[in-house]
Amino acid sequence: MILELVDLRIQPGQQTEFDAAVQRGLEQVIGKAKGYQSHVINKCIETPERYVLQIYWATLENHTVDFRGSPAFLEWRAIVGPFFASPPVVEHFNILAKSA
């Protein structure tokens, strides 16, 4: 299993609309992608325009090749992209340990 960690900064004052859009995109687009396992979206308390998205994939390629190379990626970006204040920072991690 691979963790995709995405640091998102959205435009000020757009939190309510982004909250709905990101949840819709996760459910309707990413949730149906090959290798998708689960996700968590976190809202920052101190910086209201910052979100951290965690997506668990079966393999790195499920994200970097299968999803990013598919029309679904363009659909995802059409849903959430208009809210971005800057490009998201995306990194991938191997899971060292995980609770049940």
All heavy atoms as an XYZ file, in Angstrom:
802
protein
N       0.852     -1.177      0.000
C       0.000      0.000      0.000
C       0.897      1.239      0.000
O       1.933      1.273      0.641
C      -0.904     -0.002      1.234
C      -1.867      1.144      1.238
S      -2.950      1.273      2.693
C      -3.610     -0.355      2.844
N       0.459      2.265     -0.728
C       1.173      3.520     -0.867
C       0.286      4.656     -0.360
O      -0.916      4.678     -0.622
C       1.518      3.786     -2.355
C       2.449      2.707     -2.898
C       2.102      5.174     -2.560
C       3.815      2.690     -2.269
N       0.886      5.604      0.354
C       0.177      6.799      0.781
C       0.559      7.954     -0.131
O       1.740      8.262     -0.274
C       0.535      7.159      2.229
C       0.079      8.548      2.708
C      -1.441      8.670      2.700
C       0.652      8.845      4.083
N      -0.429      8.560     -0.737
C      -0.243      9.821     -1.470
C      -0.641     10.932     -0.505
O      -1.759     10.947      0.011
C      -1.138      9.856     -2.706
C      -1.129     11.193     -3.406
C      -2.252     11.349     -4.410
O      -3.092     10.440     -4.556
O      -2.305     12.418     -5.051
N       0.275     11.843     -0.236
C       0.016     12.961      0.662
C      -0.002     14.238     -0.162
O       0.969     14.539     -0.861
C       1.102     13.032      1.736
C       0.857     13.988      2.885
C      -0.360     13.550      3.696
C       2.091     14.027      3.775
N      -1.119     14.964     -0.105
C      -1.308     16.157     -0.925
C      -1.558     17.358     -0.015
O      -2.510     17.360      0.763
C      -2.501     15.995     -1.891
C      -2.616     17.187     -2.828
C      -2.407     14.687     -2.659
N      -0.698     18.360     -0.128
C      -0.850     19.603      0.628
C      -1.529     20.604     -0.295
O      -0.979     20.996     -1.323
C       0.524     20.097      1.064
C       0.457     21.221      2.080
O      -0.619     21.835      2.243
O       1.494     21.494      2.706
N      -2.746     20.998      0.061
C      -3.568     21.870     -0.772
C      -3.740     23.237     -0.126
O      -4.039     23.329      1.067
C      -4.964     21.271     -0.966
C      -5.042     19.920     -1.658
C      -6.389     19.275     -1.404
C      -4.807     20.096     -3.134
N      -3.575     24.280     -0.920
C      -3.851     25.653     -0.476
C      -4.905     26.207     -1.417
O      -4.706     26.247     -2.631
C      -2.598     26.524     -0.556
C      -1.384     25.971      0.156
C      -1.582     25.930      1.668
N      -0.474     25.255      2.316
C       0.291     25.803      3.246
N       0.068     27.022      3.661
N       1.268     25.097      3.790
N      -6.040     26.610     -0.832
C      -7.124     27.126     -1.664
C      -7.256     28.636     -1.490
O      -6.686     29.220     -0.568
C      -8.456     26.409     -1.372
C      -8.954     26.722      0.028
C      -8.322     24.904     -1.595
C     -10.403     26.395      0.252
N      -8.025     29.234     -2.370
C      -8.248     30.675     -2.326
C      -9.045     31.041     -1.067
O      -9.972     30.327     -0.693
C      -9.006     31.111     -3.573
C      -8.257     30.841     -4.848
C      -9.135     31.032     -6.063
O     -10.072     31.815     -6.062
N      -8.825     30.306     -7.118
N      -8.687     32.138     -0.400
C      -9.407     32.563      0.806
C     -10.898     32.739      0.548
O     -11.317     33.178     -0.524
C      -8.756     33.908      1.150
C      -7.408     33.859      0.516
C      -7.584     33.039     -0.741
N     -11.685     32.347      1.545
C     -13.128     32.512      1.467
C     -13.858     31.446      0.674
O     -15.071     31.521      0.504
N     -13.145     30.429      0.205
C     -13.753     29.396     -0.635
C     -13.933     28.056      0.097
O     -14.239     27.048     -0.528
C     -12.876     29.163     -1.872
C     -12.748     30.380     -2.767
C     -14.060     30.700     -3.447
O     -14.674     29.844     -4.069
N     -14.517     31.934     -3.314
N     -13.744     28.058      1.427
C     -13.747     26.796      2.169
C     -15.054     26.014      2.037
O     -15.016     24.806      1.813
C     -13.439     27.037      3.663
C     -12.046     27.511      3.917
C     -11.915     29.028      3.883
O     -12.762     29.738      3.350
N     -10.834     29.539      4.443
N     -16.164     26.664      2.179
C     -17.446     25.944      2.135
C     -17.648     25.279      0.776
O     -18.018     24.101      0.699
C     -18.614     26.893      2.453
O     -18.414     27.438      3.768
C     -19.949     26.158      2.413
N     -17.377     26.032     -0.291
C     -17.544     25.486     -1.631
C     -16.520     24.384     -1.903
O     -16.841     23.358     -2.514
C     -17.418     26.595     -2.674
C     -18.533     27.614     -2.629
C     -18.309     28.739     -1.608
O     -17.297     28.714     -0.875
O     -19.168     29.632     -1.531
N     -15.286     24.586     -1.449
C     -14.248     23.574     -1.650
C     -14.573     22.307     -0.871
O     -14.380     21.198     -1.388
C     -12.872     24.099     -1.246
C     -11.787     23.071     -1.444
C     -11.344     22.741     -2.717
C     -11.221     22.420     -0.355
C     -10.357     21.778     -2.906
C     -10.230     21.465     -0.532
C      -9.800     21.145     -1.810
N     -15.061     22.441      0.352
C     -15.423     21.267      1.163
C     -16.373     20.358      0.385
O     -16.182     19.142      0.337
C     -16.095     21.685      2.471
C     -15.146     22.346      3.453
O     -13.932     22.429      3.181
O     -15.640     22.803      4.502
N     -17.378     20.942     -0.223
C     -18.351     20.158     -0.989
C     -17.712     19.584     -2.251
O     -17.924     18.408     -2.581
C     -19.561     21.022     -1.347
N     -16.923     20.386     -2.952
C     -16.314     19.944     -4.204
C     -15.320     18.807     -3.984
O     -15.333     17.812     -4.717
C     -15.624     21.113     -4.901
N     -14.449     18.937     -2.987
C     -13.435     17.901     -2.780
C     -14.089     16.581     -2.353
O     -13.672     15.504     -2.788
C     -12.333     18.360     -1.792
C     -12.825     18.397     -0.345
C     -11.095     17.491     -1.915
N     -15.117     16.648     -1.534
C     -15.805     15.418     -1.134
C     -16.500     14.764     -2.329
O     -16.451     13.543     -2.490
C     -16.804     15.716     -0.013
C     -16.091     16.057      1.290
C     -17.040     16.383      2.405
O     -17.731     15.489      2.887
N     -17.069     17.630      2.834
N     -17.099     15.576     -3.178
C     -17.748     15.054     -4.391
C     -16.710     14.409     -5.311
O     -16.905     13.307     -5.825
C     -18.497     16.180     -5.108
C     -19.221     15.740     -6.360
C     -20.162     16.815     -6.890
N     -19.697     18.181     -6.752
C     -18.966     18.830     -7.680
N     -18.661     18.243     -8.814
N     -18.588     20.078     -7.480
N     -15.585     15.080     -5.514
C     -14.534     14.544     -6.369
C     -13.940     13.249     -5.833
O     -13.650     12.324     -6.607
N     -13.763     13.178     -4.528
C     -13.233     11.955     -3.924
C     -14.205     10.790     -4.090
O     -13.799      9.675     -4.406
C     -12.907     12.185     -2.446
C     -11.656     13.022     -2.191
C     -11.646     13.559     -0.762
C     -10.399     12.202     -2.475
N     -15.471     11.044     -3.873
C     -16.474      9.985     -3.976
C     -16.744      9.575     -5.426
O     -16.802      8.387     -5.741
C     -17.788     10.437     -3.323
C     -17.690     10.578     -1.821
C     -18.914     11.247     -1.216
O     -19.929     11.438     -1.930
O     -18.858     11.592     -0.023
N     -16.917     10.551     -6.310
C     -17.350     10.269     -7.674
C     -16.219      9.934     -8.636
O     -16.441      9.270     -9.634
C     -18.137     11.460     -8.225
C     -19.426     11.707     -7.499
C     -20.165     12.930     -8.020
O     -19.744     13.576     -8.984
N     -21.271     13.265     -7.386
N     -15.009     10.390     -8.346
C     -13.911     10.199     -9.298
C     -12.808      9.327     -8.701
O     -12.571      8.211     -9.157
C     -13.341     11.556     -9.774
C     -12.224     11.332    -10.776
C     -14.448     12.429    -10.372
N     -12.127      9.819     -7.699
C     -10.981      9.080     -7.152
C     -11.420      7.759     -6.536
O     -10.748      6.742     -6.688
C     -10.194      9.950     -6.153
C      -9.522     11.088     -6.922
C      -9.168      9.113     -5.395
C      -8.674     12.013     -6.101
N     -12.545      7.748     -5.863
C     -13.036      6.528     -5.224
C     -13.306      5.387     -6.185
O     -13.392      4.232     -5.767
N     -13.418      5.683     -7.471
C     -13.679      4.656     -8.482
C     -12.420      4.263     -9.257
O     -12.478      3.424    -10.147
C     -14.741      5.155     -9.461
C     -16.088      5.397     -8.797
C     -17.086      5.959     -9.767
C     -18.409      6.226     -9.054
N     -19.380      6.852     -9.938
N     -11.289      4.883     -8.911
C     -10.053      4.644     -9.657
C      -9.437      3.285     -9.332
O      -9.567      2.774     -8.218
C      -9.041      5.752     -9.343
N      -8.736      2.725    -10.319
C      -8.037      1.454    -10.142
C      -7.005      1.592     -9.025
O      -6.212      2.534     -9.015
C      -7.330      1.075    -11.444
C      -6.512     -0.190    -11.344
C      -5.808     -0.486    -12.651
C      -4.920     -1.713    -12.510
N      -4.197     -1.977    -13.761
N      -7.044      0.673     -8.073
C      -6.075      0.651     -6.990
C      -6.395      1.541     -5.806
O      -5.687      1.512     -4.804
N      -7.456      2.342     -5.908
C      -7.859      3.197     -4.779
C      -8.213      2.321     -3.588
O      -8.924      1.322     -3.727
C      -9.058      4.059     -5.175
C      -9.752      4.702     -4.004
C      -9.288      5.893     -3.471
C     -10.852      4.096     -3.407
C      -9.917      6.478     -2.387
C     -11.486      4.670     -2.324
C     -11.009      5.864     -1.809
O     -11.631      6.437     -0.735
N      -7.733      2.708     -2.397
C      -8.025      1.961     -1.175
C      -8.933      2.761     -0.229
O      -9.967      2.269      0.177
C      -6.722      1.621     -0.445
C      -5.730      0.843     -1.284
C      -6.073     -0.621     -1.378
O      -6.316     -1.264     -0.362
N      -6.078     -1.149     -2.572
N      -8.500      3.978      0.106
C      -9.273      4.832      1.016
C      -8.665      6.236      1.010
O      -7.623      6.455      0.406
C      -9.272      4.261      2.440
O      -7.966      4.270      2.983
N      -9.326      7.143      1.715
C      -8.809      8.505      1.803
C      -9.207      9.153      3.121
O     -10.144      8.712      3.786
C      -9.303      9.366      0.633
C     -10.766      9.679      0.713
N     -11.731      8.894      0.114
C     -11.434     10.677      1.332
C     -12.922      9.401      0.353
N     -12.769     10.484      1.095
N      -8.492     10.220      3.452
C      -8.815     11.093      4.573
C      -8.527     12.508      4.092
O      -7.478     12.765      3.509
C      -7.943     10.791      5.815
C      -8.235     11.775      6.940
C      -8.125      9.357      6.289
N      -9.468     13.428      4.325
C      -9.228     14.835      4.010
C      -9.226     15.593      5.338
O     -10.122     15.427      6.140
C     -10.257     15.414      3.003
C      -9.962     16.858      2.651
C     -11.670     15.271      3.474
C      -8.913     17.067      1.633
N      -8.168     16.375      5.552
C      -7.984     17.100      6.807
C      -8.006     18.601      6.534
O      -7.355     19.068      5.602
C      -6.619     16.738      7.417
C      -6.476     15.248      7.614
O      -6.962     14.687      8.570
N      -5.794     14.583      6.688
N      -8.738     19.363      7.379
C      -8.790     20.826      7.285
C      -7.930     21.400      8.400
O      -8.055     21.007      9.555
C     -10.226     21.328      7.493
C     -11.164     20.999      6.367
C     -12.581     21.446      6.667
C     -12.678     22.945      6.676
N     -14.077     23.423      6.649
N      -7.084     22.359      8.049
C      -6.202     22.979      9.032
C      -6.991     23.957      9.911
O      -7.786     24.752      9.410
C      -5.056     23.697      8.329
S      -3.824     24.359      9.466
N      -6.751     23.901     11.188
C      -7.403     24.810     12.136
C      -6.745     26.188     12.098
O      -7.423     27.212     12.012
C      -7.361     24.222     13.561
C      -8.194     22.938     13.606
C      -7.838     25.242     14.593
C      -8.005     22.106     14.855
N      -5.416     26.221     12.130
C      -4.698     27.495     12.171
C      -4.692     28.237     10.832
O      -4.654     29.463     10.806
C      -3.240     27.281     12.618
C      -3.096     26.826     14.057
C      -3.315     25.326     14.245
O      -3.421     24.584     13.237
O      -3.386     24.900     15.401
N      -4.705     27.502      9.742
C      -4.686     28.102      8.397
C      -5.896     27.571      7.634
O      -5.832     26.510      7.022
C      -3.371     27.732      7.666
O      -2.253     28.037      8.516
C      -3.241     28.491      6.359
N      -7.017     28.284      7.669
C      -8.268     27.764      7.106
C      -8.236     27.446      5.611
O      -9.079     26.712      5.128
C      -9.291     28.865      7.387
C      -8.651     29.816      8.315
C      -7.177     29.589      8.282
N      -7.263     27.989      4.881
C      -7.164     27.727      3.444
C      -6.297     26.510      3.147
O      -6.053     26.195      1.980
C      -6.572     28.945      2.718
C      -7.405     30.188      2.807
C      -7.158     30.995      4.083
O      -6.104     30.812      4.730
O      -8.033     31.797      4.450
N      -5.810     25.818      4.168
C      -4.926     24.673      3.959
C      -5.655     23.363      4.276
O      -6.337     23.234      5.293
C      -3.690     24.780      4.853
C      -2.721     23.654      4.617
C      -1.473     23.828      5.439
N      -0.538     22.759      5.123
C       0.376     22.331      5.952
N       0.510     22.867      7.146
N       1.179     21.355      5.586
N      -5.463     22.403      3.388
C      -6.019     21.061      3.541
C      -4.893     20.055      3.281
O      -4.008     20.316      2.473
C      -7.131     20.803      2.520
C      -8.376     21.622      2.725
C      -8.402     22.987      2.429
C      -9.537     21.049      3.210
C      -9.543     23.754      2.602
C     -10.700     21.810      3.391
C     -10.690     23.156      3.087
O     -11.826     23.903      3.267
N      -4.968     18.930      3.955
C      -4.037     17.831      3.688
C      -4.891     16.613      3.332
O      -5.722     16.169      4.130
C      -3.117     17.530      4.885
C      -2.267     16.300      4.613
C      -2.229     18.736      5.182
N      -4.681     16.126      2.126
C      -5.417     14.973      1.609
C      -4.511     13.757      1.649
O      -3.374     13.810      1.195
C      -5.865     15.261      0.174
C      -6.522     14.139     -0.615
C      -7.764     13.606      0.087
C      -6.850     14.625     -2.022
N      -5.003     12.682      2.226
C      -4.284     11.412      2.263
C      -5.084     10.408      1.447
O      -6.257     10.180      1.723
C      -4.171     10.899      3.697
C      -3.433     11.829      4.631
C      -3.644     11.438      6.073
O      -4.378     12.105      6.789
N      -3.007     10.359      6.502
N      -4.444      9.836      0.434
C      -5.097      8.808     -0.372
C      -4.220      7.567     -0.341
O      -3.022      7.634     -0.585
C      -5.319      9.264     -1.832
C      -6.127     10.557     -1.873
C      -6.028      8.149     -2.625
C      -6.297     11.138     -3.257
N      -4.828      6.452     -0.031
C      -4.118      5.176     -0.013
C      -4.405      4.425     -1.313
O      -5.562      4.266     -1.704
C      -4.557      4.341      1.197
C      -4.129      4.963      2.500
C      -4.970      5.838      3.187
C      -2.874      4.706      3.035
C      -4.570      6.433      4.373
C      -2.464      5.293      4.225
C      -3.315      6.156      4.879
O      -2.913      6.748      6.052
N      -3.320      4.017     -1.978
C      -3.382      3.302     -3.247
C      -2.740      1.931     -3.071
O      -1.830      1.766     -2.256
C      -2.613      4.054     -4.329
C      -3.147      5.417     -4.647
C      -2.733      6.595     -4.106
C      -4.175      5.744     -5.575
N      -3.446      7.639     -4.649
C      -4.341      7.142     -5.558
C      -4.969      4.988     -6.434
C      -5.266      7.806     -6.353
C      -5.892      5.650     -7.224
C      -6.039      7.039     -7.190
N      -3.167      0.965     -3.864
C      -2.562     -0.371     -3.814
C      -1.105     -0.315     -4.251
O      -0.237     -0.943     -3.642
C      -3.350     -1.353     -4.681
N      -0.813      0.448     -5.312
C       0.562      0.578     -5.818
C       0.819      2.035     -6.197
O      -0.126      2.802     -6.438
C       0.813     -0.291     -7.068
O       0.059      0.253     -8.166
C       0.438     -1.748     -6.837
N       2.067      2.402     -6.297
C       2.439      3.739     -6.744
C       1.920      3.986     -8.157
O       1.396      5.059     -8.473
C       3.958      3.909     -6.690
C       4.504      5.247     -7.175
C       3.999      6.403     -6.307
C       6.025      5.217     -7.188
N       2.029      2.981     -9.014
C       1.599      3.114    -10.404
C       0.093      3.329    -10.531
O      -0.365      3.936    -11.500
C       2.035      1.895    -11.219
C       3.530      1.794    -11.412
C       4.296      1.328    -10.159
O       3.679      0.731     -9.231
O       5.503      1.598    -10.097
N      -0.684      2.813     -9.565
C      -2.122      3.063     -9.611
C      -2.409      4.561     -9.573
O      -3.351      5.034    -10.218
C      -2.854      2.384     -8.455
C      -2.981      0.896     -8.616
O      -2.981      0.169     -7.614
N      -3.085      0.393     -9.832
N      -1.587      5.303     -8.852
C      -1.762      6.751     -8.841
C      -1.042      7.424    -10.001
O      -1.643      8.159    -10.775
C      -1.288      7.370     -7.522
C      -1.384      8.865     -7.544
N      -0.295      9.679     -7.375
C      -2.433      9.690     -7.772
C      -0.682     10.944     -7.486
N      -1.974     10.973     -7.727
N       0.261      7.171    -10.129
C       1.086      7.932    -11.073
C       0.833      7.591    -12.531
O       1.016      8.441    -13.399
C       2.576      7.744    -10.758
O       2.912      6.358    -10.862
C       2.918      8.254     -9.364
N       0.426      6.361    -12.822
C       0.209      5.941    -14.208
C      -1.287      5.777    -14.496
O      -1.844      6.464    -15.361
C       0.964      4.626    -14.515
C       0.665      4.154    -15.927
C       2.464      4.817    -14.304
N      -1.934      4.875    -13.759
C      -3.335      4.553    -14.041
C      -4.255      5.759    -13.862
O      -5.053      6.076    -14.757
C      -3.816      3.403    -13.150
C      -3.026      2.126    -13.360
O      -2.567      1.883    -14.489
O      -2.854      1.367    -12.377
N      -4.159      6.415    -12.712
C      -5.061      7.542    -12.461
C      -4.613      8.806    -13.174
O      -5.380      9.428    -13.905
C      -5.209      7.812    -10.957
C      -6.119      8.973    -10.670
C      -7.474      8.888    -10.926
C      -5.624     10.164    -10.164
C      -8.324      9.967    -10.695
C      -6.451     11.243     -9.927
C      -7.806     11.141    -10.184
N      -3.359      9.202    -12.999
C      -2.892     10.474    -13.572
C      -2.895     10.454    -15.095
O      -2.997     11.497    -15.720
C      -1.507     10.825    -13.047
C      -1.500     10.954    -11.552
C      -1.167     12.184    -10.860
N      -0.990     13.431    -11.476
C      -0.094     14.317    -11.080
N       0.747     14.004    -10.127
N      -0.040     15.490    -11.642
N      -2.818      9.283    -15.684
C      -2.842      9.178    -17.135
C      -4.228      8.963    -17.714
O      -4.377      8.746    -18.914
N      -5.245      9.032    -16.876
C      -6.606      8.744    -17.328
C      -7.447     10.014    -17.447
O      -7.119     11.046    -16.859
C      -7.293      7.786    -16.349
O      -7.655      8.483    -15.156
N      -8.565      9.923    -18.164
C      -9.494     11.053    -18.222
C     -10.059     11.416    -16.844
O     -10.459     12.551    -16.614
C     -10.610     10.563    -19.154
C      -9.993      9.477    -19.969
C      -8.960      8.840    -19.075
N     -10.065     10.462    -15.914
C     -10.575     10.725    -14.569
C      -9.749     11.807    -13.863
O     -10.289     12.598    -13.082
C     -10.593      9.444    -13.741
N      -8.445     11.855    -14.143
C      -7.603     12.891    -13.533
C      -8.057     14.278    -13.982
O      -8.147     15.200    -13.165
C      -6.126     12.675    -13.875
C      -5.233     13.746    -13.305
C      -4.996     13.821    -11.949
C      -4.647     14.691    -14.133
C      -4.184     14.818    -11.410
C      -3.830     15.687    -13.613
C      -3.598     15.748    -12.244
N      -8.367     14.421    -15.258
C      -8.856     15.709    -15.764
C     -10.206     16.071    -15.135
O     -10.473     17.238    -14.840
C      -8.960     15.677    -17.284
C      -7.644     15.445    -18.029
C      -7.892     15.336    -19.524
C      -6.642     16.547    -17.712
N     -11.036     15.065    -14.919
C     -12.333     15.286    -14.270
C     -12.122     15.765    -12.831
O     -12.775     16.705    -12.373
C     -13.149     13.992    -14.307
C     -14.537     14.123    -13.761
C     -15.331     12.830    -13.835
O     -14.850     11.838    -14.409
O     -16.442     12.813    -13.281
N     -11.208     15.104    -12.109
C     -10.871     15.481    -10.733
C     -10.385     16.927    -10.680
O     -10.845     17.720     -9.875
C      -9.826     14.510    -10.189
C      -9.048     14.980     -9.004
C      -7.743     15.353     -8.992
C      -9.512     15.118     -7.650
N      -7.365     15.718     -7.723
C      -8.430     15.577     -6.886
C     -10.734     14.898     -7.031
C      -8.529     15.820     -5.526
C     -10.834     15.141     -5.658
C      -9.746     15.584     -4.929
N      -9.455     17.269    -11.567
C      -8.899     18.625    -11.567
C      -9.952     19.663    -11.943
O      -9.895     20.796    -11.459
C      -7.704     18.720    -12.514
C      -6.454     18.037    -12.002
C      -6.009     18.519    -10.627
N      -5.454     19.839    -10.626
C      -4.180     20.134    -10.565
N      -3.294     19.169    -10.485
N      -3.777     21.378    -10.563
N     -10.902     19.305    -12.781
C     -11.970     20.243    -13.135
C     -12.856     20.545    -11.920
O     -13.375     21.653    -11.779
C     -12.810     19.684    -14.279
N     -12.996     19.580    -11.035
C     -13.827     19.752     -9.839
C     -13.106     20.582     -8.777
O     -13.677     21.505     -8.205
C     -14.244     18.382     -9.258
C     -15.185     17.660    -10.229
C     -14.902     18.535     -7.887
C     -15.447     16.202     -9.890
N     -11.843     20.269     -8.492
C     -11.129     20.919     -7.382
C     -10.160     22.017     -7.812
O      -9.858     22.923     -7.042
C     -10.392     19.883     -6.503
C     -11.382     18.935     -5.846
C      -9.336     19.124     -7.284
N      -9.656     21.942     -9.026
C      -8.640     22.873     -9.496
C      -9.004     24.342     -9.418
O      -8.147     25.172     -9.077
N     -10.252     24.730     -9.720
C     -10.596     26.151     -9.672
C     -10.420     26.799     -8.288
O     -10.350     28.015     -8.182
C     -12.072     26.174    -10.094
C     -12.228     24.950    -10.938
C     -11.325     23.925    -10.297
N     -10.329     25.987     -7.249
C     -10.189     26.512     -5.890
C      -8.733     26.726     -5.482
O      -8.468     27.403     -4.496
C     -10.849     25.558     -4.891
C     -12.328     25.426     -5.077
C     -12.855     24.389     -5.830
C     -13.205     26.351     -4.530
C     -14.223     24.261     -6.010
C     -14.571     26.242     -4.707
C     -15.079     25.196     -5.462
N      -7.787     26.157     -6.201
C      -6.385     26.196     -5.795
C      -5.816     27.608     -5.838
O      -5.955     28.316     -6.833
C      -5.527     25.300     -6.686
C      -5.830     23.831     -6.583
C      -5.368     22.967     -7.552
C      -6.572     23.300     -5.543
C      -5.632     21.599     -7.484
C      -6.852     21.945     -5.458
C      -6.375     21.094     -6.432
N      -5.122     27.985     -4.769
C      -4.394     29.252     -4.729
C      -2.986     29.058     -5.280
O      -2.363     30.003     -5.745
C      -4.332     29.785     -3.304
N      -2.498     27.817     -5.212
C      -1.176     27.454     -5.734
C      -1.227     25.967     -6.087
O      -2.114     25.241     -5.618
C      -0.086     27.736     -4.706
O      -0.323     27.004     -3.517
N      -0.282     25.501     -6.900
C      -0.283     24.080     -7.251
C      -0.120     23.201     -6.002
O       0.665     23.537     -5.111
C       0.927     23.928     -8.172
C       1.169     25.296     -8.714
C       0.764     26.241     -7.613
N      -0.846     22.100     -5.913
C      -0.708     21.195     -4.773
C       0.692     20.585     -4.722
O       1.331     20.376     -5.751
C      -1.744     20.102     -5.040
C      -2.662     20.660     -6.062
C      -1.881     21.655     -6.846
N       1.144     20.298     -3.516
C       2.400     19.577     -3.313
C       2.029     18.124     -3.054
O       1.282     17.823     -2.120
C       3.200     20.159     -2.129
C       4.454     19.336     -1.875
C       3.542     21.616     -2.393
N       2.535     17.219     -3.908
C       2.181     15.800     -3.830
C       3.438     14.978     -3.580
O       4.434     15.141     -4.278
C       1.510     15.325     -5.142
C       1.154     13.847     -5.073
C       0.279     16.168     -5.455
N       3.362     14.099     -2.576
C       4.450     13.175     -2.282
C       3.858     11.805     -1.996
O       2.693     11.688     -1.604
C       5.268     13.647     -1.080
C       5.972     14.968     -1.314
C       6.772     15.418     -0.114
O       6.172     15.568      0.969
O       7.987     15.591     -0.265
N       4.681     10.779     -2.189
C       4.249      9.400     -1.966
C       5.108      8.763     -0.871
O       6.307      9.024     -0.806
C       4.378      8.589     -3.257
C       3.517      9.135     -4.349
N       3.983     10.047     -5.263
C       2.211      8.918     -4.657
C       2.996     10.359     -6.105
N       1.928      9.684     -5.761
N       4.476      7.921     -0.068
C       5.144      7.290      1.055
C       4.856      5.801      1.072
O       3.737      5.372      0.766
C       4.656      7.876      2.378
C       4.972      9.341      2.544
C       4.155     10.303      1.970
C       6.081      9.736      3.252
C       4.446     11.647      2.104
C       6.389     11.085      3.404
C       5.553     12.038      2.826
N       5.855      5.020      1.473
C       5.645      3.617      1.817
C       5.136      3.585      3.250
O       5.617      4.348      4.102
C       6.950      2.820      1.727
C       7.362      2.589      0.308
O       6.580      2.137     -0.508
N       8.611      2.924      0.001
N       4.208      2.710      3.532
C       3.660      2.585      4.881
C       4.641      1.757      5.716
O       4.921      0.607      5.393
C       2.269      1.902      4.858
C       1.335      2.604      3.864
C       1.672      1.854      6.260
C       1.086      4.055      4.114
N       5.132      2.329      6.783
C       6.026      1.630      7.685
C       5.237      0.825      8.712
O       5.537     -0.332      8.976
C       6.959      2.611      8.390
C       7.957      2.022      9.371
C       8.916      1.067      8.657
C       8.728      3.136     10.077
N       4.212      1.448      9.295
C       3.352      0.771     10.266
C       1.985      1.448     10.230
O       1.882      2.631      9.959
C       3.959      0.882     11.673
N       0.956      0.678     10.508
C      -0.409      1.189     10.489
C      -1.211      0.449     11.536
O      -1.114     -0.763     11.676
C      -1.036      1.002      9.100
C      -2.382      1.623      8.949
C      -2.916      1.460      7.532
C      -4.298      2.056      7.435
N      -4.946      1.740      6.188
N      -2.043      1.191     12.285
C      -2.893      0.549     13.278
C      -4.072     -0.120     12.570
O      -4.408      0.204     11.449
C      -3.393      1.571     14.293
O      -4.201      2.530     13.654
N      -4.699     -1.039     13.262
C      -5.817     -1.799     12.673
C      -7.048     -0.969     12.521
O      -7.276      0.033     13.033
C      -6.135     -2.998     13.547
